[in-house]
Amino acid sequence: MTPDPELLRRFAKTNSEDAFAELVKRHVNLVYSAALRQVNGDAHLAQDVAQTVFADLARKATALSRRESLTGWLYTSAHFAAAKIARTENRRRDREEKFMREPIHETAPEADWGKLRPMLDEVMHELKETDREAILLRYFENRPFAEVGAKLGFNENTARMRVERALEKLRQIFTKRGITTATALASVISANAVQIAPANLAATLTAASIATAGTGTFTLLKVMSMAKLKLGINALVVAGAATALVVQHQAQTKLRLENETLTQQIAQLKTDNESLSNRLASAGNSKKLPDEQFNELLKLRGEVGALKNQLATAAKIQAQTTTHVNQENQPADLLEQQKRTIGAKGGDAHIYLSAFMDYANSHNGQFPTNWDQIRDKYNNAPSLTGTNQFEIVNQGQLNFNTLRPNLGSTILIREYLAWPTYDGKWEKVYGFADGHAEPIILSDGNFTAWEQQHTVSSPKQ
């Protein structure tokens, strides 16, 4: 997982919306929960606080990127932003209740949390910053001691002692205020301190924060349009529930028809692929071919790669389409969006790989080592979207001939960042040395081990 400081530096330098969105996704629950406690459970005010905090993060990205951990800064910013908003709101509503009434019948942990909740954030800010950071990492974000130590610059045992001392200081402050708990303080905080933020809040905060900071491609007009669109959708949902059921049935029927069409396309692609593969097999050992025939062989391999790319993409879409048809509650537009995304990314990857093959064709099989060597080959491609970021995996010299036994399993290029699929998994598109591109989907989003199995070390020069 990319560290927070690296994501923030990437946003500060390139205005990467993906990097900032990942930061918001990681920390939105912490910020929202801290704000929610301090505004007496008012979800709308808590969202305003979260908006203020992440807008400040966007504006101060360059300075804050030097921090090893953002957790403490975000928590403290949420505290002060919530206090300011609460004061403003209290002036407008003098009679607003400050604390919610506790339930009459509750379990011991709920009763303990009821006593801690109103004072938790105020008491947390009586601790030193290092002690507060330790408790936040361990009990608010529930990180293991090893990870807490890595964030704070300690080993695991030192981190454990630091957390225990900070927890004892927190307990003493509560005791001075006459607050004690029947259960362990750590258990109460860990179970209740961070709640799940409302759905889509992270996306809304990302858009609005970047717009407020004056960076990225978002504008205030676009944010306002998004808000109006959301209101319109809500009104349509309320007014047309019956119509939605009819539309859903029609969408499923359409997907079944598309699935049948994809099956036919896949059969044709398989036939074309087998035909080209037979032509390649009949060519024999390319080392013994004249230059003209060798160049023709490289072109054939590029065509095979293109067909493999189309076949893999079509098969992937078909599998996802079939899954979608069987899940009646999945909205059809999510699958359509993912199909378009896969097509765009696969198309860009194929254009880049074609440039790789052209370069190798004119350099005795040698692949390029940087994008500048092939930029003129793909820059003017009419179908290149230019919105999908790929990077060259091997920066050293790799040769088509030496990789021949493993061309189809050796990565040349990969997407810079993984992206989420509509069913909660993660996907990246890879380009291989035989000219084909392939989307890889993993449930945990950790592509490192898979990439190591498909990467060849560059020979020393």
Backbone hydrogen bonds, N-H to C=O, Kabsch-Sander energy under -0.5 kcal/mol:
donor,donor_aa,acceptor,acceptor_aa,energy
7,L,3,P,-1.9
8,L,4,D,-2.5
9,R,5,P,-2.4
10,R,6,E,-2.2
11,F,7,L,-2.1
12,A,8,L,-2.6
13,K,9,R,-2.2
14,T,10,R,-2.6
15,N,11,F,-2.1
16,S,10,R,-0.7
17,E,15,N,-0.6
20,F,16,S,-1.8
21,A,17,E,-2.6
22,E,18,D,-1.9
23,L,19,A,-1.7
24,V,20,F,-2.4
25,K,21,A,-2.4
26,R,22,E,-2.0
27,H,23,L,-1.7
28,V,24,V,-1.9
31,V,27,H,-2.2
32,Y,28,V,-2.8
33,S,29,N,-2.3
34,A,30,L,-2.2
35,A,31,V,-2.3
36,L,32,Y,-2.6
37,R,33,S,-1.9
38,Q,34,A,-1.3
39,V,35,A,-1.3
40,N,37,R,-1.0
41,G,36,L,-2.9
42,D,39,V,-1.2
43,A,41,G,-0.9
46,A,42,D,-2.4
47,Q,43,A,-2.0
48,D,44,H,-1.7
49,V,45,L,-2.4
50,A,46,A,-2.5
51,Q,47,Q,-2.4
52,T,48,D,-2.1
53,V,49,V,-2.5
54,F,50,A,-2.4
55,A,51,Q,-1.9
56,D,52,T,-2.1
57,L,53,V,-2.1
58,A,54,F,-2.0
59,R,55,A,-2.1
60,K,56,D,-2.4
61,A,58,A,-0.9
64,L,60,K,-2.6
65,S,61,A,-1.5
66,R,63,A,-1.1
67,R,64,L,-1.9
74,L,70,L,-2.6
75,Y,71,T,-2.3
76,T,72,G,-2.5
77,S,73,W,-2.6
78,A,74,L,-2.3
79,H,75,Y,-1.8
80,F,76,T,-2.2
81,A,77,S,-2.7
82,A,78,A,-2.5
83,A,79,H,-2.1
84,K,80,F,-2.2
85,I,81,A,-2.4
86,A,82,A,-2.9
87,R,83,A,-2.3
88,T,84,K,-2.1
89,E,85,I,-2.5
90,N,86,A,-2.7
91,R,87,R,-1.8
92,R,88,T,-1.3
93,R,89,E,-2.2
96,E,93,R,-1.8
106,E,104,I,-0.6
111,A,107,T,-2.3
112,D,108,A,-2.6
113,W,109,P,-2.5
114,G,110,E,-2.1
115,K,111,A,-1.2
115,K,112,D,-0.5
116,L,112,D,-2.0
117,R,113,W,-3.0
119,M,116,L,-1.1
120,L,116,L,-1.8
123,V,119,M,-2.7
124,M,120,L,-2.7
125,H,121,D,-1.3
126,E,123,V,-2.0
127,L,124,M,-1.2
132,R,128,K,-2.8
133,E,129,E,-2.6
134,A,130,T,-1.8
135,I,131,D,-2.0
136,L,132,R,-2.4
137,L,133,E,-2.4
138,R,134,A,-2.1
139,Y,135,I,-2.7
140,F,135,I,-1.1
140,F,136,L,-0.8
141,E,136,L,-2.3
143,R,137,L,-2.3
148,V,144,P,-2.3
149,G,145,F,-2.8
150,A,146,A,-1.9
151,K,147,E,-2.1
152,L,148,V,-2.1
153,G,149,G,-1.3
154,F,149,G,-3.0
159,A,155,N,-2.3
160,R,156,E,-2.2
161,M,157,N,-2.1
162,R,158,T,-2.5
163,V,159,A,-2.5
164,E,160,R,-2.3
165,R,161,M,-2.4
166,A,162,R,-2.2
167,L,163,V,-2.5
168,E,164,E,-1.9
169,K,165,R,-2.1
170,L,166,A,-2.1
171,R,167,L,-2.3
172,Q,168,E,-2.2
173,I,169,K,-1.9
174,F,170,L,-2.1
175,T,171,R,-2.3
176,K,172,Q,-2.2
177,R,173,I,-1.1
178,G,175,T,-2.0
179,I,174,F,-2.7
180,T,178,G,-0.6
188,V,184,A,-2.0
189,I,185,L,-2.3
190,S,186,A,-2.7
191,A,187,S,-2.0
192,N,188,V,-1.3
193,A,189,I,-2.9
195,Q,29,N,-0.5
195,Q,193,A,-0.5
201,L,198,P,-1.8
204,T,200,N,-2.0
205,L,201,L,-2.8
206,T,202,A,-2.4
207,A,203,A,-2.1
208,A,204,T,-2.5
209,S,205,L,-2.8
210,I,206,T,-2.1
211,A,207,A,-2.0
212,T,208,A,-2.6
213,A,209,S,-2.2
214,G,210,I,-0.7
214,G,211,A,-0.7
215,T,210,I,-2.1
223,V,219,T,-2.1
224,M,220,L,-2.6
225,S,221,L,-2.3
226,M,222,K,-2.1
227,A,223,V,-2.2
228,K,224,M,-2.4
229,L,225,S,-2.5
230,K,226,M,-2.3
231,L,227,A,-2.1
232,G,228,K,-2.4
233,I,229,L,-2.4
234,N,230,K,-2.2
235,A,231,L,-2.2
236,L,232,G,-2.1
237,V,233,I,-2.4
238,V,234,N,-2.1
239,A,235,A,-2.4
240,G,236,L,-2.5
244,A,240,G,-2.0
245,L,241,A,-1.3
246,V,242,A,-1.4
247,V,243,T,-2.5
248,Q,244,A,-2.6
249,H,245,L,-2.0
250,Q,246,V,-2.2
251,A,247,V,-2.5
252,Q,248,Q,-2.3
253,T,249,H,-2.1
254,K,250,Q,-2.2
255,L,251,A,-2.3
256,R,252,Q,-2.0
257,L,253,T,-1.8
258,E,254,K,-2.3
259,N,255,L,-2.3
260,E,256,R,-1.9
261,T,257,L,-2.0
262,L,258,E,-2.7
263,T,259,N,-2.0
264,Q,260,E,-1.7
265,Q,261,T,-2.2
266,I,262,L,-2.9
267,A,263,T,-1.9
268,Q,264,Q,-1.9
269,L,265,Q,-2.6
270,K,266,I,-2.5
271,T,267,A,-1.9
272,D,268,Q,-2.5
273,N,269,L,-2.7
274,E,270,K,-2.6
275,S,271,T,-2.0
276,L,272,D,-2.3
277,S,273,N,-2.5
278,N,274,E,-2.2
279,R,275,S,-1.7
280,L,276,L,-2.2
281,A,277,S,-2.5
282,S,278,N,-2.1
283,A,279,R,-0.7
283,A,280,L,-0.8
284,G,280,L,-0.6
284,G,281,A,-1.1
286,S,284,G,-0.6
288,K,285,N,-1.4
289,L,286,S,-1.2
294,F,290,P,-2.6
295,N,291,D,-2.5
296,E,292,E,-1.7
297,L,293,Q,-2.1
298,L,294,F,-2.2
299,K,295,N,-1.9
300,L,296,E,-2.2
301,R,297,L,-2.4
302,G,298,L,-2.1
303,E,299,K,-2.1
304,V,300,L,-2.5
305,G,301,R,-2.6
306,A,302,G,-2.2
307,L,303,E,-2.3
308,K,304,V,-2.7
309,N,305,G,-2.4
310,Q,306,A,-2.5
311,L,307,L,-2.9
312,A,308,K,-3.0
313,T,309,N,-2.5
314,A,310,Q,-2.6
315,A,311,L,-2.7
316,K,312,A,-2.5
317,I,313,T,-2.5
318,Q,314,A,-2.5
319,A,315,A,-2.5
320,Q,316,K,-2.3
321,T,317,I,-2.7
322,T,318,Q,-2.7
323,T,319,A,-2.3
324,H,320,Q,-2.3
325,V,321,T,-2.3
326,N,322,T,-1.6
327,Q,323,T,-0.7
327,Q,324,H,-0.9
328,E,326,N,-0.8
330,Q,327,Q,-1.7
334,L,331,P,-1.0
335,L,331,P,-0.8
336,E,332,A,-1.9
337,Q,333,D,-2.3
338,Q,334,L,-2.2
339,K,335,L,-2.6
340,R,336,E,-2.1
341,T,337,Q,-2.3
342,I,338,Q,-2.9
343,G,339,K,-2.3
344,A,340,R,-2.4
345,K,341,T,-2.6
346,G,342,I,-2.9
347,G,343,G,-2.2
348,D,344,A,-2.3
349,A,345,K,-2.5
350,H,346,G,-2.2
351,I,347,G,-1.9
352,Y,348,D,-2.3
353,L,349,A,-2.6
354,S,350,H,-2.3
355,A,351,I,-1.7
356,F,352,Y,-2.0
357,M,353,L,-2.5
358,D,354,S,-2.5
359,Y,355,A,-2.2
360,A,356,F,-2.5
361,N,357,M,-2.4
362,S,358,D,-1.3
362,S,359,Y,-0.5
363,H,359,Y,-0.5
363,H,360,A,-0.9
365,G,360,A,-3.1
366,Q,363,H,-1.9
367,F,398,L,-3.0
373,Q,370,N,-0.9
374,I,371,W,-1.4
375,R,371,W,-0.9
377,K,374,I,-1.7
378,Y,374,I,-1.0
378,Y,375,R,-0.7
379,N,375,R,-2.3
381,A,378,Y,-1.6
384,L,381,A,-1.4
389,Q,387,T,-0.6
390,F,388,N,-0.6
391,E,414,R,-2.6
393,V,412,L,-2.7
394,N,412,L,-0.5
395,Q,393,V,-0.6
400,F,365,G,-3.8
403,L,399,N,-1.6
404,R,401,N,-1.1
406,N,403,L,-2.1
407,L,404,R,-1.0
409,S,406,N,-1.2
410,T,406,N,-0.6
410,T,407,L,-0.9
411,I,409,S,-0.6
411,I,454,H,-3.0
412,L,431,G,-3.4
413,I,431,G,-1.6
414,R,391,E,-1.9
415,E,429,V,-1.4
416,Y,389,Q,-2.7
419,W,427,E,-2.3
421,T,425,K,-2.4
424,G,421,T,-1.5
426,W,442,L,-2.5
427,E,419,W,-2.4
428,K,440,I,-2.1
430,Y,438,E,-2.4
431,G,413,I,-2.8
432,F,436,H,-2.8
433,A,407,L,-0.8
433,A,410,T,-1.9
434,D,407,L,-1.0
435,G,432,F,-1.9
438,E,430,Y,-2.8
440,I,428,K,-3.3
442,L,426,W,-2.5
447,F,445,G,-0.9
451,E,447,F,-2.5
452,Q,448,T,-2.2
453,Q,449,A,-1.3
454,H,450,W,-0.6
454,H,451,E,-1.0
455,T,452,Q,-0.9
